Each structure stands twice: as C-alpha cells, then as structure tokens.
Amino acid sequence: MLEPLILFLVFAALGIYQAAPSVTTGDAGEFAAAAASWGVPHAPGYATWTALAKALGTALPFGDWAYRANLLSALCAAAALALLCDALRRWGAGRAARLGAVVILGLSPLWREQSAVAEAFAPLALFAAGLLWLVAAAGERLLSPGPAAALGLVFGLGLGVHQTLVLVLPALLLAGRGKKGSWPAALACAALGTVAGFSAHLAIPLRALQSPPVDWGHAVTPSAFLRLLLRRDYGTFALTVEGARGFGPVELGAQLWRFVRSSVDVLGAPALLLAGVGLPGFLRAGLAVRVSVPAAWLFCAGPLFLFLGRPGFDAQTSGALERFSLLPLIGLVPFIASGLAVIGARVTAFSAYAALIAAISMLPDALAASRRNDFLAYDYGRSILRALPASSTLVMDGGDDTFYSLMHLTVSSGLRPDVVLHDRGGVVYPGGYGRDFRALSKEAKEARRREVEARWFSSGRLWYSTLNDNLLPGAVLAPAGLLRRPLASKADLPASLALDETTAVRWTPAAAEARYRDRALAAFMPYQRGVAAFSRGETVEGVSWIESAAALAPDALWVVPTASYALGMAGYGAVERKDWHGAERAYRAGAALEPAKAQPMVNLGVALERAGRGAEAETAFREAIRREPASAPAWAALGSRLWAEERWADAADAFDSAAALEPAGGRSAAWAGQARARARAKR
C-alpha cells in the first residue's frame, strides 16, 4: 500500500501547487457557487460532485469556494492515479510498467489542467479508476454479491459526477466474462448498488425546494427533474445546444480522426507508441485482465462518445471537447503498461528507461499546464463589480464567463449584495422577466425584455454586459469599461463613464492563448477598449484595439462578426466626420478580418471616392467583386465610379452585371440604359 500512497501524495502536492487561486473560465464559477450554497448547477445537476465539493469545502476552509473546488480536483486526480496503479499491480503489472503508465497519464497536460480547476472531470476520473480497481481487487469473485453491489454503488455515485461514465458499462460487463458466479444474481446486486448510488440525485429536488441561489431548472416536479437529468435543454446525446452533426461515413471518419489527433496532443507520441506496442503484445505482457476490457473502455468512452454526440468542429466546441478525453485515456493506461512490460521482458531496466523518456518528454507541457497564476476570470468579474454603482441592475446578454464569474463572486464570496443580476435568457438568473418567460415565443420574449428593461432604464440603475449596441430601442449603450451604460443620447455621456477597468485584469496573451475559453474572454478586453475609443471619435486608436482583439482570439466565434460590425460602424462614423484616414483604417481592418466579404471593400471604395482618390476607389470596388462576384452592391458601386469618370461603356457593363443580380425593381438596369445611351452619343 506504500506505493499508491506515495503516488497520491506526490501528485496531490503537484495538483495543489498548480491549482488555480480562484475561479477560472468555463463552468468553474457556477460549480463553486453550487458547492457554497449546495445548489443545483446546469444539467444534469451533478449531485455527487456538488455533495463532495460541499463536504470538502466545509472541512477545508482555505481560500474562497472556487479554490476549495479546485483542491477537490487536485485530490481526486491524485487518488485516481493511486487506484490505477494498484489495479495494475493486482493484474500483475511489474513495478516499472505500472508506475510508468500512471506517471505518464498523470503528467499529460490535460490531466494536469483538469487537476487544477473546478470541473467535474478529475472527480469523474476518480470514480472511473475506482471501478477498475474494484474489478482488479475482486478478481475471480467479481460476480459475487458483494463485489457486484460495490461496483454498482460506485457506478451509480459516479453518474452523479458526470453521466458520461455510462459509456464504460460495456467494459465492466466484459470484465465479468468467465468469472465464477451467477450472472442474474450479480446483475441484480449491481443494479441495486447502482440505484443506491444514483439516489444521490434525490438531493436535487430536495435542494430545489429550498430555492438556493443556484437552482438550474428548479427541478421540484417529476417532469422538471427528468428534464434536468436527461439534459433535454441541450439534447440528451448532444454536447452543446447546437446539437449533433451528420451521421454519414465521412462525418464518423472525421470524428474518429479527431479522437486520434486529440490523443496525440494529450499524451504525446512516445506514450502512444508505448500503447501501440502494448496492444499487440497484451497477451505476452501477462496482465490478468482480458484485452477486451480496456479496448471496450477506450472505444466506448472515446470514438463511440463522438459518434453519438457528433459535435461540431468549430473552435468553441473543440475547446470544450478536450476535457472529455480524460475518461478514454484511463482505458489506455493498461495498454501503456503492457507496452512497458513487453519492452522490459528481457531486460527489466529497459521498461524503466522507456517510461522515463516518455515522462521527461511530457514534463514541459505538464508544468506549462499549471493554473497557479490564473486570475483572468476572477479579475474580470471583480472589475465588473467595481464598475457598478450602488444598487445597480446588471443585465447580461450571453457570456458564460460573465454569468459564472459573477455567480461565484456574489453567491460564494458574498460580494456586492446590493447589485441585482439578470440574464436575458432567463436561465442562469431566472425571474427578472416573469415566471412565464421561458414558455413565451421568441417574439414575445423579445417584447417582454424590452418592456421590462425599459422600466429598469427609467430607474437610472440599468447596466448591460453585451456585444450588441441595439438592445434597448431609444437608448445609446455607451461603453463603460467592461460594461455598457444605457443613456438617452450620446450627449449625456460623462467623462467618468470612460472607465479604465481593464487594467485591473491580470492576464498575458501567452497564457490566454493556450485555452479557447481564456483567449475568447481575454479578447473582450481590447475589444471593449476599441469600442470606447470609437465612442470618443478616436477611430485609429480604436481600430488598433480591435485588431489586437482579433489577433488574440481569431478563432473565437464572437470575434469576427462582432469586430467586423464595430469596424464598419466606426468607418461610417469617420466618414460622417470626414475623417478619411480613420475611415480607411477601419474599412481596411474590416476587409482583412473577413477576406471573403465584399462589403468592407465597397465601404472602403466609397470612403476613398469621397476623399477624392478615385483610382484607389475603383481598385477597392474591383477587389470587392473579386471577393464576391455575385454582389450586386459591388457591381453597382463600380458602375457609379466608372460613371463619374465618364467611362460610359464600362459603366453600362457594370450596371448590367448589378441588374442581373438585383431583385425586381432594382435601379441598376435603368442606370445601365442611361450609360449605354451616353456611350452611343459619345461615339
């Protein structure tokens, strides 16, 4: 027992050292708030995780609740490695093979990262490792009532940490093949154990009856409880609310290739090479477990999960998907141990050398995965709260990192009890738009939002967190640090609203670049500075900030459309002020951001034309047409430019092209006729 204990202590110490000091991006803020208040986080409710985090956080009152939840991940990940090591020992793996395999897993950057943040995946790894340990410890007695019931109990409890644990069920069933005992009796005992463990979910309606601050879905009725458990708001088998993609051979092949690539990224080539050696050499390695068990575990928790969910390939989905690789990696550990055993079959030291080489190759990435100095989400939330005057009402228009960082700070840490928080979806902070809000149609919801927010606006306490300038008709959403303040007109904007709150956020581009959620949030800081500069009429400075945001997170789903719109509006404002240099900068930046779009080049051409740079304007219009040959506005703009130069035949051709693309009633056909008539008269 000394070996697993040492493993646990070493990796627990590493996990605690690398743990984030407080809330991080993603779901961490919601989880921390749920632990502090014993609430109900988003579907499927995470009943076991919440109970564990509440218990640990109460027993170890160090730091805020987000930090305590981070410690839970560190301890669970370390305990999982210890259980895996002992399971391999019980299956007959030599010391170098078993230690090497679990150290390689423990040093993988994904394992290190998930050991440092308040997410469900490190505790899920503990329950998964516990299942394998029970299989190894029971041995030939696996189908006996006691081991079967224990297996079911751990499985049922584990489903309350994360329901993807159900994917390892085929591997557990295969582990019972050939064991002594009665299958019907074993399945009955396992089922009873599973029911007992799964009964932890009863805490969800019991806590919902108390209306805690975190109360997703208010699951106090059987239908609401079932809706939460089955994740019906997301789609039961879908990873995101956007749902699953196609189910053809091409789509499934792409998902399989995604799994292979992510495994290489997570474990590195040396570790996968060892697993590749271990797969054909599994029988020679002499492990007392059927090869079908880890193979089924790896396939069902990895490729099969992707086949069922069929998530998209955009950066946001791919970033969220990385964490799900932790569970299938556990199934890869026996193959790595097998590979090390095969290598050390003749000379034992070779096994240790191979493990050492693989571990050393992973060490730089393992150390870089530390979240020890991660203050991004914490500082972001604190900056927002500092910016809000007393008794403000803050309406959040999307943005999980805004929702959850503020949830942690207000619920877990008790900051700013005077501030009222609402989200425009009425999901994370329900109640602001009426109890019936979520049952309304899309149009009725928007009407209700405007009605309610107009009342809040009239009180003088309304603030927004949004990327949308047009949320409240009749009001100007003036930039104010990280927020927007609705005002009756631009003339009402006092100098004090130009808050420089972004300087209080501790982050570096290098640190943010490593994770999608981090860079997507970090890019909001320079973006908001750019918008503030535009509101002051400082177009060139604003463009520089917007370009910085786009360079920091070019793959963030919100960046390109939002930044492009901001640049277009800034260019329009500059043209109105006859700031031709600013207009050119804004439109060229927008054109660079969307290299396939014609409109930014059309806008640039118009600005250049008004500035008296006709030849350059024509070049811009022709570039717009090259980008989108089917753009009627681009052809019409070129026709107008050629008309101004009295190149009548060319103008007529351009207007003809525009007319062919315009809907009925367009004016380009008439202009084409006039240009052609002038061309004939000129001859």
VENDA-V107165 format. One line per field, one symbol per residue. ss: DSSP state (H for helix, E for strand, L for the rest). phi: phi as a letter, one per 40 degrees, with the letter a starting at -180 (. if undefined). psi: psi as a letter, one per 30 degrees, with the letter a starting at -180 (. if undefined). A space follows every 10 residues. Layout:
ss = ???
phi = ???
psi = ???
This chain:
ss = LHHHHHHHHH HHHHHHHHLL LLLLLLLHHH HHHHHHHLLE LLLLLLHHHH HHHHHHHHHL LLLLHHHHHH HHHHHHHHHH HHHHHHHHHH LLLLHHHHHH HHHHHHLLHH HHHHLLLLLL HHHHHHHHHH HHHHHHHHHH HLLLHHHHHH HHHHHHHHHL LLHHHHHHHH HHHHHLLLLL LLHHHHHHHH HHHHHHHHHH HHHHHHHHLL LLLLEHHHLL LHHHHHHHHL LLLLLLLLLL LLLLLLLLHH HHHHHHHHHH HHHHHHHLHH HHHHHHHHHH LHHHHLLLLL HHHHHHHHHH HHHHHHHHHL LLLLHHHHHH HHHHHHHHHH HHHHHHHHHH HHHLLLLHHH HHHHHHHHHH HHHHHHHHLL LLLLLHHHHH HHHHHHHLLL LLEEEELLLH HHHHHHHHHH HHLLLLLLLE EEELLLLLLL LLLLLLHHHL LHHHHHHHHH HHHHHHHHLL LEEEELLLLL LLLLLEEEEE LLEEEEELLH HHLLHHHLLL HHHHLLLLHH HHHLLHHHHH HHHHHHHHHH HHHHHLLLHH HHHHHHHHHH HHLLLLLLHH HHHHHHHHHH HHHHHHLLLH HHHHHHHHHH HHHLLLLLHH HHHHHHHHHH LLLHHHHHHH HHHHHHHLLL LHHHHHHHHH HHHHLLLHHH HHHHHHHHHH HLLLLLLHHH HHHHHHHHHH HHL
phi = .cccccdccc cccccccccc cacbcgcdcc ccccccbfcb ccdchfccdc cccccccccb cbgccccccc cdcccccccc cccccccccc cgcccccccc cccdccccdc cccccbbcbc cccccccccc ccccccccfc cdccdcdccc cccccccccc caccccccdd cccccccgcc hccdcccccc cccccccccd cccccccccc fcdbacgfcb bdcccccccc fccchdbccb ccgcccbcdc cccccccccc ccccccbgcd cccccccccc cccccgccac ccccccdccc cbdcdccccf ccbccccccc cdcccccccc ccddcccccc ccccccbdcd cccccccccc ccddcccccd bdbcbdcccc cccccccccd fcbbbbbghd ccdccccccc cccgcfcccb bbbccgbcbc hcbhccdccc cdccccccdc cccccccccg bcbbbabbcb cbdgbcccca gcbbbcbcac cccccccccb ccccccabdc ccccbdcccc cccccccccc ccccccgccc cccccccccc ccbccccccc cccccccccc cccccdcgcc cccccccccc cccbcbccdd cccccccccc cgbcccccdc cccccccbdc ccccccccdc ccdccfcccc cccccccccc bccdgccccc cccccccccc ccc
psi = feeeeeeeee feeeeeefkk fbkllbgeee eeeeeeghaj alkgfheeee eeeeeeeeei ikalfeeeee eeeeeeeeee eeeeeeeeef fgkleeeeee eeeeeffkee eeeffflilf eeeeeeeeee eeeeeeeebf gegleeeeee eeeeeeeeff ekfffffgee eeefffkflk lkeeeeeeee eeeeeeefff fffeeeeeff ilejikfiif leeeeeeeeg hfffjefkel ffalalglee eeeeeeeeee eeeeeeflee eeeeeeefef geeffgkhkk ffefeeeeee fceeeeeeeh llgleeeeef fefffeefee ffeeeeeeee eeegeejefe eeeeeeeeee ffeeeeeffk gegjgeeeee eeeeeefklk hljkkkilie feeeeeeeee eefgkhffkk klkffgeeil ffglfgeffl leeeeeeeee eefeeeeffg gklkjlfkfh ejkglkjkki bfakjklelf fgjlfffikh ffffjjlkee eeffkeeeee eeffeeeeee eeeeffgiee eeeeeeeeee eeiffkffee eeeeeeeeee eeeeeefhie eeeeeeeeee eeeiffkeee eeeeeeeeef ggieeeeeee eeeeeeeifg jeeeeeeeee eeefghieee eeeeeeeeef fllkglfeee eeeeeeeeee ee.
